[in-house]
Each structure stands twice: as structure tokens, then as C-alpha cells.
């Protein structure tokens, strides 16, 4: 339903060590230009919306132990400072949503949030898209992602996102 509501691709991913692994995807067919990754593809956590959403579930100390002090740069927008990332994760904890704006791939931005079942297992739901459709739509997309995550969490017996 999130794919229908946003008219964009929706990804489900998990954190494995310090990387995000895409485990499922619903590809939008509405737009000819769309963001699509292969199931099983691995991305660095610090420059993706699902990765940041999942990292924000950890304490700052755990994030510092997990990630290298100097983060790899993929684009001119990549966060390379662990301190700057920690600051951003604080905002993710406060709002329940994470953003990545051209940080791993120029021209692709995303919003993501975490789903959790009653045992504490977590995954991230994210909506990636071309940055030109993302810009200016962050509030609407965040609302839709949080509504979806809350629905999933309720069905899994977990807690609300934010």
C-alpha cells in the first residue's frame, strides 16, 4: 500500500554488521524513472535512509564501536564525519524518520523508518526515488512512511514508530 500511496518503489532492509542488506522490494511502475536496487544488494549504512533509521535504534556508543571513525565518501553529499552522523541520528531518534539526500548515489534520495516486532527484531522500510521528486516532498513522504510503519508494527505486535 505504501508503493501505491507514494507511487514510488518501497524497500525492506536489515542491518548486517555496519551494512544494509535489501531483503524485499515493491517496484513502482508509475514512473519511467525510478530507484530500483536488487534484493540482496548491500549498501553502507551511514549514507542510506534505511541504514540511518536502523543505526538510530542503537546508542551513540554502539554506533561509534560499529562504524569506522572516518566514513567513506560516495558522493559530495556523503557524511564522512562520525560525529556529524551521530548528530543526525539524534534527529532520526526524535522524529522516527531518516533521510538520505544524494549521499550514496547522486540523484537518488530516500526516506526510511524502522519496523520492529514484539521480540525486538528490526527492519527498515524505505522509499527511494529520483531526487527531483523527493525535494519538497519530505514532510508528505515522512507521514506516509510513518503511517505504514505504524500499521506494520501493530500487526507484528511492536511499538509505534514515533
Secondary structure, DSSP 4 states (H G I P E B T S, - for coil): -HHHHHSS-EEEEEEETTEEEEEEEE---S-SS-----TT-EEEGGGSHHHHHHHTTS-HHHHHHHS-SBPPPSSTT---BHHHHHHHHHHHHHHS-EEEESSSSTTEEEEEEEEE-TT--EEEEEEEEEHHHHTT-HHHHHHHHHHHHHHHHHHHT-----
